[in-house]
Amino acid sequence: MISKRLEDAINAQINAEMWSAYLYLSMSAYCQDKGFAGMANWFFIQFKEEQDHAQIFYNYLISRGGRVLLKAIDAVETEWASPLAAFEATYKHEQQVTSLINNLMQIAVDEKDFAAQSRLQWFIDEQVEEEENAVDIINKLKLLDGNSYGLYVLDQELAARVYATPSPLAPKA
């Protein structure tokens, strides 16, 4: 059984994950419009990952006897000054998500909910990776500093990213 406090916080996190998905879909559309199909691909995969994160929280809440309550998703930005600005916004956003996940962990610790702590550890590790990936791309974009060919090569690199189902959603063997 899950506490009401943690149930409410996870429901808020489901909404935050769906908002994140919507944000990344918007960034994908922006990049596609600007001719950066590889970056659009990268953001589209982020969109799918965020949907999966919401699904993981959804499944977890139900498995622990909680009730999922879906709420409206707020509007997201649709324009950025450049691909660099979009990735900088990504990094800032992922830092905010990390803060939300850390808050969930603190609630789980306060409530002595060890099952929630176990599930949340996966998200904490995921957030380290998310922030690291964003910083890596930002650093590459800064190194390019307007180099069109380099931007083309980076776009091609990001086009190679493929979607992988997160382990908590992988089929049981």
C-alpha positions in Angstrom: 0.0 0.0 0.0 1.2 3.5 -0.9 0.7 6.6 1.3 -1.6 9.3 0.1 1.3 11.8 0.2 3.4 9.6 -2.2 0.4 8.8 -4.3 -0.3 12.5 -4.9 3.4 13.2 -5.6 3.6 10.4 -8.2 0.4 11.6 -9.9 2.0 15.0 -10.1 5.1 13.3 -11.6 3.1 11.5 -14.2 1.8 14.9 -15.3 5.3 16.3 -15.3 6.6 13.4 -17.4 3.8 13.9 -19.9 4.6 17.6 -20.1 8.2 16.7 -20.7 7.1 14.4 -23.5 5.1 17.3 -25.0 8.0 19.6 -24.7 10.4 17.2 -26.5 7.8 16.7 -29.2 7.7 20.5 -29.7 11.5 20.6 -29.8 11.4 17.8 -32.4 9.0 19.8 -34.5 11.1 22.9 -34.2 14.2 21.1 -35.4 12.4 19.4 -38.2 11.1 22.8 -39.3 14.7 24.2 -39.3 16.1 21.3 -41.4 17.8 19.4 -38.6 16.3 16.0 -39.1 18.9 14.3 -36.9 18.2 16.6 -34.0 14.5 16.2 -34.6 15.1 12.4 -34.3 17.0 12.9 -31.0 14.1 14.9 -29.5 11.5 12.5 -30.8 13.2 9.7 -29.0 13.2 11.9 -25.9 9.5 12.3 -26.4 9.0 8.6 -26.4 11.2 8.1 -23.4 9.3 10.6 -21.4 6.0 8.9 -22.3 7.6 5.7 -21.0 8.7 7.4 -17.8 5.1 8.4 -17.2 4.0 4.8 -18.0 6.5 3.4 -15.4 5.1 5.7 -12.7 1.6 4.9 -13.8 2.2 1.1 -13.6 4.0 1.5 -10.3 1.2 3.5 -8.7 -1.4 0.9 -9.7 0.9 -2.0 -8.6 1.1 -0.4 -5.1 -2.7 0.1 -4.8 -2.7 3.7 -5.7 -5.1 5.5 -8.1 -3.9 7.3 -11.2 -5.5 10.7 -11.6 -4.6 12.4 -14.9 -4.8 16.1 -15.2 -4.4 18.7 -18.0 -1.0 19.2 -19.5 0.2 22.8 -19.7 1.3 24.4 -23.0 5.0 24.2 -23.9 7.4 26.4 -25.8 7.4 26.1 -29.6 10.4 28.3 -30.6 14.0 28.5 -29.7 16.7 30.8 -31.0 18.9 28.0 -32.3 19.5 24.3 -31.8 22.0 25.2 -29.1 19.2 27.1 -27.3 16.9 24.1 -27.5 19.5 21.8 -26.0 20.3 24.4 -23.3 16.6 24.4 -22.5 16.7 20.6 -22.4 19.5 20.6 -19.9 17.7 23.2 -17.7 14.5 21.1 -17.9 16.3 17.9 -17.0 17.8 19.6 -14.0 14.3 20.5 -12.9 13.1 16.9 -13.5 16.1 15.7 -11.4 14.8 18.0 -8.6 11.3 16.5 -8.9 12.7 12.9 -8.7 14.8 13.8 -5.7 11.8 15.2 -4.0 9.9 12.0 -4.7 12.8 10.0 -3.2 12.7 12.3 -0.1 9.0 11.6 0.3 9.7 7.8 0.0 12.4 8.0 2.6 10.2 10.0 4.9 7.4 7.5 4.5 9.8 4.6 4.9 8.5 3.2 1.5 11.4 1.0 0.5 9.6 -0.3 -2.6 9.3 3.3 -3.9 12.9 4.0 -3.1 13.9 1.0 -5.1 11.9 2.1 -8.2 13.0 5.7 -7.8 16.7 4.7 -7.8 16.2 3.7 -11.5 14.9 7.3 -12.2 17.8 8.9 -10.3 20.3 6.9 -12.4 18.3 7.8 -15.5 18.5 11.5 -14.7 22.3 11.4 -14.3 22.3 10.0 -17.9 19.8 12.6 -19.2 21.8 15.5 -17.9 25.1 14.1 -19.1 23.7 13.6 -22.6 22.3 17.1 -22.8 25.6 18.6 -21.7 27.6 16.5 -24.2 25.5 17.8 -27.1 25.7 21.4 -25.8 29.5 21.2 -25.6 29.6 19.8 -29.2 27.4 22.6 -30.4 29.5 25.2 -28.7 32.7 23.8 -30.2 31.1 24.0 -33.6 30.4 27.7 -33.2 28.6 28.2 -36.5 30.7 25.6 -38.5 28.0 24.4 -41.0 29.8 21.2 -41.9 30.3 20.3 -38.3 26.7 21.0 -37.6 25.7 18.8 -40.5 28.0 16.0 -39.1 26.5 16.4 -35.6 23.0 16.3 -37.0 23.9 13.0 -38.8 25.2 11.6 -35.5 22.0 12.5 -33.7 20.0 10.9 -36.5 21.6 7.5 -35.6 20.0 7.5 -32.1 17.5 4.7 -31.8 14.8 4.1 -29.3 15.3 1.5 -26.5 12.5 0.4 -24.2 13.4 1.3 -20.6 14.2 -1.8 -18.5 11.1 -1.3 -16.2 8.9 -1.7 -19.2 10.8 -4.5 -20.8 8.8 -7.8 -21.2 9.4 -10.3 -18.4 11.3 -13.3 -19.5 
